[in-house]
Amino acid sequence: MKRLTFRARLTLVYGCLFLVAGLVMLGITYLLVADRQTPSFNVGYTAAGPGDAGALVNQISESAWDEALSALLARGGIALAVVVVAATAFGWLLAGRLLRPLDKITDTAVRIADAPAADRGLHERIALTGPRDEVKRLADAFDTMLERLDHAFDGQRRFVANASHELRTPLTVNRSLLEVALYRGEPTPEFRQLGQTLLEVNTRHEQLLDGLLVLARSERAVTERSYVDVADIVDHVVSVTDFDGLDVRVATDEAAVSGNPPLLERLVQNLVDNAVRYNVPSGFVAVSCFSRDDAVLVVENSGPVIPKYDVPALFEPFHRGSRTSPQVPGAGLGLSIVQAIARAHGGDVRAESRTGGGLVVTVTLPPA
């Protein structure tokens, strides 16, 4: 059973209270009026008998008095009903006016909750004006909480970006020293193998830091936008990607969006790289884009079977699902970056496991 809204319940309380108060008032009035003695008349006739004039007058007076009391109840009840209806309507308007600040707080909370990312929309404030009553204190407390959360998320992003920048310098120095030591002179086979292993480890760390930087940058809403055709980006990414003998299927149609070209290229590149990396020999990669109500990009690939319960976790940073083997390189940031970039452009991304193995990733972006 659907419950009434708080405004409707408050109005119902107003109406019931007014009805009870009116009934009590009408009842007290009736009792006070009925408590008066019915007037009697003594007519000075000396004749006696069944047709006594005084008794007849008294009988008529009592009948008129009863009719007056009945009329009081009937007309009082009608007046009470009219006043209760009017008071209930007024109570509905009054309840709406009193609850308007709460509606503003609720609307702000819903907009923040419906934001595509957890930290998107935290810059909003209620900024309720008026006397400092209970509702104003609630709105101010909500604004203070939003401000602290906003600062906390900004600080987290800045920390990730600054830490990544600081760590890139020693990693670049390490790579340079390893390359000089490997390719200068004739190192022993053991030393060459050790150097190549260290270079691979260093490269993976560099890729991890690059992914963290892109993730921190793409989690913010895109402010500088330009006209971009996703079909052009798909054609470019497919042309420069090594598919290692996989069957490549490309179907592109115009899909114009307004966004940041480098970030959108990174989105497509990550999806294509994942489709190639997590595949099986003699498998396939299918990339298509088209424009419907939104611009849609679909990347499908064959591969190991992915349990449906494991699909949502693939978008979590550093999560490497059941489709990832220890031999496959990667930091587990590919789909996290894709999701962050899509949401920064006002879009979204979803993934579905294929029945025969592999994954289907669909990205939707607002049209230009």
Phi, psi and omega per residue, in radians:
M1 nan 2.243 -3.097
K2 -1.346 2.233 -3.128
R3 -1.400 2.661 3.083
L4 -1.217 2.686 3.073
T5 -1.195 2.837 -3.136
F6 -1.096 -0.632 3.111
R7 -1.124 -0.737 3.125
A8 -1.160 -0.702 3.123
R9 -1.158 -0.687 3.110
L10 -1.139 -0.694 3.088
T11 -1.130 -0.699 3.108
L12 -1.094 -0.662 3.090
V13 -1.126 -0.784 3.090
Y14 -0.970 -0.886 -3.094
G15 -1.082 -0.742 -3.126
C16 -1.154 -0.736 3.113
L17 -1.081 -0.750 3.137
F18 -1.161 -0.670 3.115
L19 -1.118 -0.788 3.140
V20 -1.103 -0.767 3.131
A21 -1.094 -0.712 3.117
G22 -1.143 -0.715 3.107
L23 -1.115 -0.727 3.112
V24 -1.090 -0.784 3.128
M25 -1.094 -0.745 3.126
L26 -1.129 -0.699 3.127
G27 -1.139 -0.755 3.129
I28 -1.118 -0.728 3.109
T29 -1.067 -0.741 3.133
Y30 -1.083 -0.773 -3.119
L31 -1.146 -0.703 -3.139
L32 -1.145 -0.722 -3.137
V33 -1.237 -0.742 -3.108
A34 -1.197 -0.354 -3.094
D35 -1.316 -0.255 3.108
R36 -1.193 2.561 3.125
Q37 -1.287 2.357 3.102
T38 -1.143 2.208 -3.087
P39 -1.102 2.457 3.091
S40 -2.064 2.669 -3.078
F41 -2.154 2.355 3.045
N42 -1.990 1.857 3.133
V43 -1.558 2.332 -3.001
G44 -1.373 0.841 3.058
Y45 -1.510 2.488 3.093
T46 -1.642 -0.326 -3.136
A47 -1.294 2.533 3.125
A48 -2.091 2.828 3.122
G49 2.528 3.128 -3.083
P50 -1.080 -0.411 -3.129
G51 -1.653 0.630 -3.110
D52 -1.045 2.184 -3.053
A53 -1.206 -0.605 -3.126
G54 -1.148 -0.752 3.121
A55 -1.114 -0.660 3.135
L56 -1.143 -0.735 3.133
V57 -1.133 -0.721 3.112
N58 -1.102 -0.685 3.127
Q59 -1.126 -0.755 3.114
I60 -1.119 -0.665 3.136
S61 -1.135 -0.752 3.120
E62 -1.125 -0.700 3.120
S63 -1.111 -0.737 3.112
A64 -1.140 -0.644 3.124
W65 -1.155 -0.705 3.091
D66 -1.122 -0.705 3.105
E67 -1.120 -0.653 3.107
A68 -1.125 -0.726 3.103
L69 -1.129 -0.725 3.101
S70 -1.094 -0.730 3.108
A71 -1.112 -0.647 3.098
L72 -1.061 -0.802 3.131
L73 -1.136 -0.786 -3.078
A74 -1.146 -0.918 -3.102
R75 -1.228 -0.581 3.055
G76 -1.128 -0.688 3.100
G77 -1.116 -0.722 3.115
I78 -1.114 -0.791 3.121
A79 -1.074 -0.704 3.119
L80 -1.093 -0.746 3.135
A81 -1.077 -0.754 3.131
V82 -1.099 -0.794 -3.118
V83 -1.148 -0.666 3.128
V84 -1.113 -0.743 3.105
V85 -1.079 -0.786 3.127
A86 -1.117 -0.709 3.133
A87 -1.164 -0.629 3.104
T88 -1.150 -0.745 3.083
A89 -1.079 -0.761 3.096
F90 -1.113 -0.674 3.099
G91 -1.105 -0.629 3.088
W92 -1.082 -0.785 3.117
L93 -1.152 -0.735 3.141
L94 -1.143 -0.710 3.112
A95 -1.112 -0.697 3.103
G96 -1.100 -0.674 3.134
R97 -1.209 -0.708 3.135
L98 -1.187 -0.582 -3.095
L99 -1.566 -0.019 -3.113
R100 -1.034 -0.748 3.073
P101 -1.061 -0.657 3.105
L102 -1.164 -0.620 3.064
D103 -1.088 -0.682 3.118
K104 -1.130 -0.731 3.102
I105 -1.111 -0.753 -3.132
T106 -1.119 -0.760 3.136
D107 -1.062 -0.731 3.115
T108 -1.120 -0.763 3.131
A109 -1.112 -0.668 3.134
V110 -1.176 -0.722 3.116
R111 -1.079 -0.711 3.131
I112 -1.204 -0.706 -3.138
A113 -1.174 -0.552 -3.128
D114 -1.487 -0.001 3.120
A115 -1.094 2.557 -3.076
P116 -1.138 -0.398 3.103
A117 -2.200 2.758 -3.042
A118 -1.077 -0.588 -3.077
D119 -1.735 0.079 -3.139
R120 -1.454 2.283 3.122
G121 1.671 -0.041 -3.137
L122 -1.228 -0.189 3.102
H123 -1.329 -0.219 -3.127
E124 -1.246 2.602 3.076
R125 -2.350 2.619 3.106
I126 -1.311 -0.793 3.113
A127 0.904 0.920 -3.119
L128 -1.291 2.344 3.112
T129 -1.852 2.809 3.117
G130 2.225 -3.071 -3.132
P131 -1.119 2.664 -3.092
R132 -1.427 1.294 3.089
D133 -1.740 -2.884 -3.084
E134 -1.111 -0.693 -3.119
V135 -1.203 -0.701 3.116
K136 -1.107 -0.681 3.104
R137 -1.147 -0.688 3.097
L138 -1.093 -0.779 3.137
A139 -1.117 -0.734 3.124
D140 -1.120 -0.703 3.103
A141 -1.122 -0.668 3.106
F142 -1.138 -0.736 3.106
D143 -1.091 -0.717 3.125
T144 -1.108 -0.718 3.103
M145 -1.099 -0.754 3.127
L146 -1.096 -0.702 -3.133
E147 -1.113 -0.739 3.133
R148 -1.176 -0.705 3.094
L149 -1.115 -0.712 3.126
D150 -1.070 -0.796 3.109
H151 -1.111 -0.661 -3.129
A152 -1.135 -0.768 3.120
F153 -1.167 -0.705 3.093
D154 -1.089 -0.747 3.112
G155 -1.098 -0.656 3.113
Q156 -1.130 -0.767 3.123
R157 -1.127 -0.737 3.129
R158 -1.107 -0.671 3.133
F159 -1.111 -0.788 3.136
V160 -1.083 -0.775 -3.123
A161 -1.144 -0.789 -3.120
N162 -1.165 -0.736 3.126
A163 -1.112 -0.696 3.123
S164 -1.126 -0.742 3.109
H165 -1.088 -0.764 -3.106
E166 -1.151 -0.597 -3.103
L167 -1.397 -0.355 -3.124
R168 -1.189 -0.582 -3.101
T169 -1.112 -0.922 3.114
P170 -1.109 -0.565 3.105
L171 -1.169 -0.665 3.090
T172 -1.147 -0.709 3.099
V173 -1.118 -0.756 3.130
N174 -1.055 -0.766 3.140
R175 -1.091 -0.727 3.136
S176 -1.108 -0.773 3.140
L177 -1.122 -0.702 3.128
L178 -1.152 -0.703 3.120
E179 -1.154 -0.687 3.101
V180 -1.117 -0.762 -3.124
A181 -1.187 -0.548 -3.093
L182 -1.362 -0.731 -2.970
Y183 -1.807 0.133 3.020
R184 -1.830 2.074 -3.122
G185 1.434 -2.807 -3.127
E186 -2.086 1.574 -3.128
P187 -1.267 2.769 3.094
T188 -1.218 2.767 3.127
P189 -1.010 -0.674 3.138
E190 -1.140 -0.736 -3.140
F191 -1.171 -0.676 3.116
R192 -1.122 -0.736 3.131
Q193 -1.126 -0.727 3.107
L194 -1.105 -0.751 -3.139
G195 -1.122 -0.733 3.116
Q196 -1.135 -0.665 3.091
T197 -1.106 -0.758 3.120
L198 -1.146 -0.620 3.090
L199 -1.133 -0.713 3.103
E200 -1.108 -0.743 3.101
V201 -1.099 -0.750 3.137
N202 -1.107 -0.691 3.130
T203 -1.122 -0.718 3.110
R204 -1.103 -0.692 3.097
H205 -1.145 -0.663 3.092
E206 -1.127 -0.722 3.101
Q207 -1.117 -0.660 3.106
L208 -1.094 -0.792 -3.139
L209 -1.157 -0.705 3.080
D210 -1.053 -0.725 3.116
G211 -1.114 -0.695 3.105
L212 -1.119 -0.694 3.120
L213 -1.134 -0.768 3.123
V214 -1.128 -0.706 3.139
L215 -1.106 -0.751 3.131
A216 -1.151 -0.621 -3.128
R217 -1.333 -0.647 -3.059
S218 -1.406 -0.232 3.116
E219 -1.301 -0.191 3.089
R220 -1.617 2.633 3.130
A221 -1.100 2.457 -3.129
V222 -1.339 2.144 -3.139
T223 -1.772 -0.657 3.126
E224 -1.659 1.938 -3.064
R225 -2.131 2.726 3.052
S226 -2.587 2.926 -3.139
Y227 -1.246 2.217 -3.117
V228 -2.380 2.328 3.018
D229 -1.767 1.997 -3.097
V230 -1.059 -0.516 3.127
A231 -1.068 -0.690 3.112
D232 -1.123 -0.701 3.133
I233 -1.156 -0.717 3.129
V234 -1.082 -0.797 3.131
D235 -1.060 -0.710 -3.138
H236 -1.177 -0.804 -3.102
V237 -1.121 -0.744 3.134
V238 -1.105 -0.631 -3.101
S239 -1.221 -0.437 -3.090
V240 -1.846 0.064 -3.101
T241 -1.707 2.386 3.056
D242 -1.547 1.920 -3.087
F243 -1.550 -0.015 2.988
D244 0.925 0.833 3.060
G245 1.399 0.098 3.117
L246 -1.351 2.678 3.076
D247 -1.346 2.071 -3.058
V248 -1.841 2.234 3.118
R249 -2.169 2.072 -3.088
V250 -2.154 2.257 3.072
A251 -2.410 1.894 -3.064
T252 -2.118 2.441 2.999
D253 -2.326 2.824 -3.081
E254 -1.010 2.244 3.115
A255 -2.445 1.427 -3.043
A256 -1.427 2.338 3.075
V257 -2.364 2.929 3.045
S258 -1.948 1.955 -3.056
G259 -2.908 -2.917 -3.125
N260 -1.671 1.987 -3.054
P261 -1.012 -0.806 3.136
P262 -1.067 -0.684 3.138
L263 -1.189 -0.708 3.125
L264 -1.164 -0.621 3.078
E265 -1.144 -0.671 3.095
R266 -1.132 -0.644 3.097
L267 -1.043 -0.875 -3.123
V268 -1.157 -0.717 -3.109
Q269 -1.097 -0.729 3.130
N270 -1.110 -0.728 3.139
L271 -1.133 -0.758 -3.139
V272 -1.176 -0.741 3.123
D273 -1.080 -0.729 3.103
N274 -1.112 -0.703 3.136
A275 -1.107 -0.592 3.118
V276 -1.374 -0.750 -3.051
R277 -1.170 -0.760 -3.085
Y278 -1.764 1.165 -3.101
N279 -2.306 -3.091 3.125
V280 -2.149 2.741 3.098
P281 -0.985 2.427 -3.124
S282 1.092 0.470 3.105
G283 -1.512 -2.860 -3.107
F284 -2.453 2.782 3.014
V285 -2.331 2.155 -3.140
A286 -2.037 2.167 3.135
V287 -2.153 2.226 3.116
S288 -2.491 2.624 3.055
C289 -2.541 2.544 -3.125
F290 -2.776 3.008 -3.119
S291 -2.063 2.160 3.046
R292 -2.025 -2.231 2.922
D293 -1.148 -0.617 3.061
D294 -2.077 2.940 2.986
A295 -1.402 2.253 -3.022
V296 -2.119 2.300 3.057
L297 -2.130 2.219 -3.119
V298 -2.167 2.201 3.076
V299 -2.140 2.090 -3.091
E300 -2.164 2.479 3.135
N301 -2.572 2.685 2.978
S302 -1.402 2.946 -3.140
G303 2.784 -2.980 3.101
P304 -1.096 2.703 3.120
V305 -1.212 2.311 -3.136
I306 -1.943 2.120 3.078
P307 -1.058 2.506 -3.109
K308 -1.083 -0.593 -3.118
Y309 -1.212 -0.308 -3.104
D310 -1.588 -0.199 -3.057
V311 -1.136 -0.844 -3.116
P312 -1.033 -0.568 -3.103
A313 -1.268 -0.239 -3.137
L314 -1.137 -0.373 -3.137
F315 -1.522 -0.047 3.111
E316 -1.389 2.430 3.126
P317 -1.037 2.397 3.079
F318 1.205 0.103 3.088
H319 -1.478 2.242 3.099
R320 -2.118 1.818 -2.982
G321 -1.227 -3.002 -3.075
S322 -1.155 -0.286 3.138
R323 -1.408 -0.115 -3.073
T324 -1.773 2.211 3.080
S325 -1.721 2.771 -3.124
P326 -1.060 -0.399 -3.104
Q327 -1.395 -0.248 -3.090
V328 -1.475 2.148 3.136
P329 -1.254 2.751 3.114
G330 2.511 2.719 -3.100
A331 -1.808 -0.054 -3.119
G332 1.365 0.433 -3.141
L333 -1.943 -0.066 -3.014
G334 -1.009 -0.992 -3.111
L335 -1.276 -0.483 3.054
S336 -1.104 -0.717 3.106
I337 -1.176 -0.719 3.105
V338 -1.016 -0.821 -3.135
Q339 -1.114 -0.725 -3.131
A340 -1.141 -0.723 3.137
I341 -1.162 -0.753 3.137
A342 -1.067 -0.787 -3.125
R343 -1.230 -0.563 3.084
A344 -1.132 -0.425 3.089
H345 -1.641 0.139 -3.134
G346 1.438 0.228 -3.141
G347 -1.891 -2.798 -3.129
D348 -2.724 2.938 -3.139
V349 -2.460 2.504 3.073
R350 -2.442 2.712 -3.114
A351 -2.287 2.568 3.105
E352 -2.393 2.441 3.097
S353 -1.414 2.457 3.116
R354 -1.444 2.634 -3.124
T355 -1.104 -0.731 -3.120
G356 -1.524 0.095 -3.112
G357 1.923 2.591 -3.119
G358 1.814 -2.895 -3.006
L359 -2.535 2.608 3.020
V360 -2.127 2.036 -3.124
V361 -1.943 2.227 -3.122
T362 -2.100 2.166 3.114
V363 -1.960 2.277 3.072
T364 -2.056 2.314 -3.129
L365 -2.258 2.523 3.102
P366 -1.076 2.476 -3.120
P367 -1.247 2.791 3.113
A368 -1.185 nan nan
